[in-house]
Amino acid sequence: MNKVKCLIIGSGPAGYTAAIYASRANLSPVLIEGPQLGGQLTTTTEVENFPGYPDGVEPFTMMDDMRRQAERFGTQFVSGIVTKVDFSVSPKKVIVEDEIEYEADAVIIATGASAKYLGIESERTYRGRGVSACATCDGFFYRKKTVAVVGGGDTACEEANYLAGLCEKVYMIVRKPYLRASEIMQQRVLNNPKIEVLFEHNTVQLTGENKVQGADLVYRKGEPDEAMRHIDIDGFFLAIGHHPNTGLFKEYLNCDAEGYIIVDGDSPRTNVPGVFAAGDCADPHYRQAVVAAGSGAKAAIEADKYIKSL
C-alpha cells in the first residue's frame, strides 16, 4: 500500500500544472501518467497560442518542459493506467494496472477528453500532418488554404465559420441531408460564401504525399445514385464530438449526459470531498491547453486547502 497526500491522474497540461502547484505546496504529489504521455495536445502539429512561447513550440517539447518543472519541485511520476478507484472511502483508493494500490488524501482527475474520429485508416496515417480535431488550435497553419470540416452539428458549424475567417475555402462534409446545428449556426454557415456544404457525403479516405492533399468522398452511399467525388484540401478537421475519459469515475462522481465531470461552479470541486477535476474531463466548452493548465492550478490549490483541513 502506497500512502500519499495528493494523487494526480493524467499527464496533460492540467495534470502537469496541478503537479507543479501541488509539489510547490509540499504535498509530494504522485502523478499517474496514463496511456498518452502529454495528453491530447501531443496530437497537434505545433502550439502557437500558449503564453511563453513567442515562436511557437512543438507539443512534445512543451509537455516535457511542464513535466521537468513538476519534477524539479518533487513530483513523483508513475507510468501506467489507473484501472480502478474507490472514492467511497477516505483516504481515496486508486489502483494502477490492477496491482499497485495507492491511498490518497486528495485526488485530482485530469484525464482529458478524446476527439471522436471516423475510424478510417488514413486518419491515423495523417494525424498531425493535416488531420486535426481542433480548429482553434491548428487553423492558423491553414491560412489562405483549403480545408474540410466533418460534422453537421453546432461544433462543426462553429469550426467551419472560424476556419472561413482564415482559409480560402472550407468544405463541410455532412453525412445527413441536413445540418443538426441550431438555426442561427446553420444560417451563418449557409450564408458564408467561403463555405460549401457537401450534404449526404461520407469520407472514404484521405490522400497525399506525406501530408493531407485530398479526400475521396462517396455521395449517397448505398443508394442508386451513389457517386464518388474527390476534393483537393490541405487540412481535414474532425468536428463530430469528444468523449471525456471519465468512465472509471462515473460510479462515484456526478457527470453530465456526455460524461463530463460536473464541478461546483467555477471551482474544481466534485460531489465527493477530496476529489477534484481539472482540464478537458470537466470542460465541454473550451478545450484549450491554457484553460486546462489554469484549472489544474485551481485543483491543486483546492486540494491543498482540503488536505490542511483534515
Buried (B, 14 or more C-beta within 10 A) or exposed (E): EBEBBBBBBBBBBBBBBBBBBBBBBEBBBBBBBBEBBBBBBBBBBBBBEBEEBEEBBBBEBBBBBBBEBBBEBBBBBBEBEBEEBBBEEBBBBBBBEEEBBBBBBBBBBBBBBBBBBBEBEBBEBBBBBBBBBBBBBBBEBBEEBBBBBBBBBBBBBBBBBBBBEBBEBBBBBBBEEEBBBEEEBBEBBEEBEBBBBBBBBBBBEBBBEEBBBBBBBBBBBEEEEEEEEEBEBBBBBBBBBBEBBBEBBEEBBEBEEEBBBEBEEEBBBBBBBBBBBBBBBBBBEEBBBBBBBBBBBBBBBBBBEBBEEE
